[in-house]
Amino acid sequence: MRRPDVSESPSVLGVLSRSLRGRLGGNGGGGDGAVASLDPLLTILSRGEMWTLAGQGCWRRCALAAWATRAVRRGLPAPRPAPTRGAAAESKPPDRSYSSADRKEKIDMSRFPVENTRNFSIIAHVDHGKSTLADRLLELTGAIDKTKNNKQVLDKLQVERERGITVKAQTASLFYDYEGKQYLLNLIDTPGHVDFSYEVSRSLSACQGVLLVVDANEGIQAQTVANFFLAFEAQLSVIPVINKIDLKNADPERVEKQIEKVFDIPSDECIKISAKLGTNVESVLQAVIKRIPPPKVHRKNPLRALVFDSTFDQYRGVIANVALFDGVVSKGDKIVSAHTQKTYEVNEVGVLNPNEQPTHKLYAGQVGYLIAGMKDVTEAQIGDTLYLHKQPVEPLPGFKSAKPMVFAGMYPIDQSEYNNLKSAIEKLTLNDSSVTVHRDSSLALGAGWRLGFLGLLHMEVFNQRLEQEYNASVILTTPTVPYKAVLSSAKLIKEYREKEITIINPAQFPDKSKVTEYLEPIVLGTIITPDEYTGKIMMLCQARRAVQKNMMYVDQNRIMLKYLFPLNEIVVDFYDSLKSLSSGYASFDYEDAGYQTAELVKMDILLNGNIVEELVTVVHKDKAYSAGKAICERLKDSLPRQLFEIAIQAALGSKIIARETVKAYRKNVLAKCYGGDITRKMKLLKRQTEGKKKLRKVGNVEVPKDAFIKVLKTQSDK
């Protein structure tokens, strides 16, 4: 039976078909070829039943006819049959160059031998242009299109874009042609702030070299020095890059001399660029290929992959960022985690370009991502080694666990939100493994956690990410540092099972009678500043109980100071004070330096003689009065007035060191007295005073939650 032609139909398509054939055939619109290419188009339209027979109106027919005519004249391709697997393999060109245009098909990573692979990080001080340089490198290699909107492309978090800083290290694989060969360059953009140095040290484990970016205007800063020594200890190749040479006050020659003096790198090895304008950025990629060695790996050995970062996707589970040190991994492989000994099947492997780009396989020396159906956030430990099932290998060294510098209590504003907040914290700590979590509870604030952070900015960013990514509102208590106490008696040592105990919650601070000495954490701080501010900064450091260790001129105008600081003196507002004293020119970095003995005291806050556990703090004996006075004043402003007087006191043991009073509401009991004898008035006032006294004995002062929040927030913002 003959299949009817579309043009014989009385429908809209039939009219359209006849109209088009007439136009194209009669008006020289392309002849027989054009009419022939019209058939597949009309078949598609008729198959999709896009237009109904009745009620559509003449204008639709005309519009569709005009559109179809234009489509045919442009040479709309006819639908092609899907190629078979064998045909697809034969049609693939033998030596293929990849770029951003090839994202739809899977990349064959076997085309990049080890000698054509380079793994490198960008490290620098805050705001020296790491992310801007990363944007230009992505544009040069075709990973992203060149537009004016390319700002902080790798900074994907909302908090990073709002604050203009990098918080998470981000990976991108770049394909670059140089001297007739195509190279695979794995770039990791790292944070610059001291609080995120753990991200930097983790990223360096997946690299063989670094770009050390220095601002041509500001020169070497404190975090530049710290990051250089991280790379130096890891024995990585260092390529110094002097950025922002387009600035009016840029002095690249002065910065070259600083780099030579402080880092002992010859000035002729420095590359001068402007990442913002793209000036000389191409030479950075060429230097990466020439100066950074390829990874030392073996593809024939069994798989050995290091998990150096991970994120959680609610649909696909854990996405692990891996660096392959040996072997090959592909979809369908059975892999085992060395940490948990659990077996998983690989669902997807790929590279980040900078978005996820699936590949057939990943080979040793390459950096990419791996999805293996890990549903629980505790299963993907950062620093873990993955290997093939029944092919066990020696685990890689992994990472030193991050040492928290600041502890704070975190509680849900409403206890009904406890489980949601618990889930949010678990998912966020997977992505930020430097946060430590301990269960905690409080009489006033309910069940919560004691979290350890690397610094105050780290704490603020974590809190902001909870709010933005998980819509969780929390109460954060005053940040404290971990103290130690050396116990005095054998009975106490047996009870605590160790001689030295660490105290992260001030409420658990032991009494002086139980210990021989208290220890407080100290840090070695590095301050780089213009020399005209040296005197003011030295006075600030002395006021914070710091001990000077070293002083050195970086060049004629800049000086580097090294001090030993007690950590609790710098944790809250030292950085702000330093910036305001030096008009923003000084930079500060610190590293852990152990513990030292100190005269520490536990300061209680009393309301009408009752201790408020949430406001207990540990302070140095010399600073107790000023700290107690400040908390009492803030509480006085925050507490609502009652019908009786409230005494707010700061106490060291039984000794009261500061006091504020919230006055009672008073009824005017003399309003009904119009003159008369004074004894009548005195009698009424005496009766009122006795009533207030009795009420104060039975009245219980409960600190409202908003007053707690106000006091705790003000303390960290002072």
Secondary structure, DSSP 8 states (H G I E B T S, - for coil): -----GGG-SSHHHHHHHHHHHHHHHTTSSHHHHHHHHHHHHHHHHHHT-S-SSSS-HHHHHHHHHHHHHHHHTT---------HHHHHHHS-SS----GGGTTS-B-GGGS-GGGEEEEEEEESTTSSHHHHHHHHHHHTTSS---TT-SSTT--SHHHHHHTS--S-EEEEEEEEETTEEEEEEEEE---SGGGHHHHHHHHTT-SEEEEEEETTTBS-HHHHHHHHHHHHTT-EEEEEEE-TTSTT--HHHHHHHHHHHH---GGG-EE-BTTTTBT-HHHHHHHHHHS-----BSSS--EEEEEEEEEETTTEEEEEEEEEESEEETT-EEEETTT--EEE--EEEEESSSEEEBSEEETT-EEEEE----SGGG--TT-EEEETT---------------EEEEEEESSGGGHHHHHHHHHHHHHH-TT-EEEEEEETTTEEEEEEEESSHHHHHHHHHHHHHHH---EEE---B--EEEEE-SHHHHHHHTSSEEEE-SGGG---GGGEEEEEEEEEEEEEEEEGGGHHHHHHHHHHTT-EEEEEEESSSSEEEEEEEEEHHHHTTTHHHHHHHHTTT--EEEEEEEEEEEE-EEEEEEEETTEE-GGG-EEEEGGGHHHHHHHHHHHHHHHS---SS-EEEEEEETTEEEEEEEE------TTTT--S--HHHHHHHHHHHHHHHHHHHHH------HHHHHHHHHHHHH-
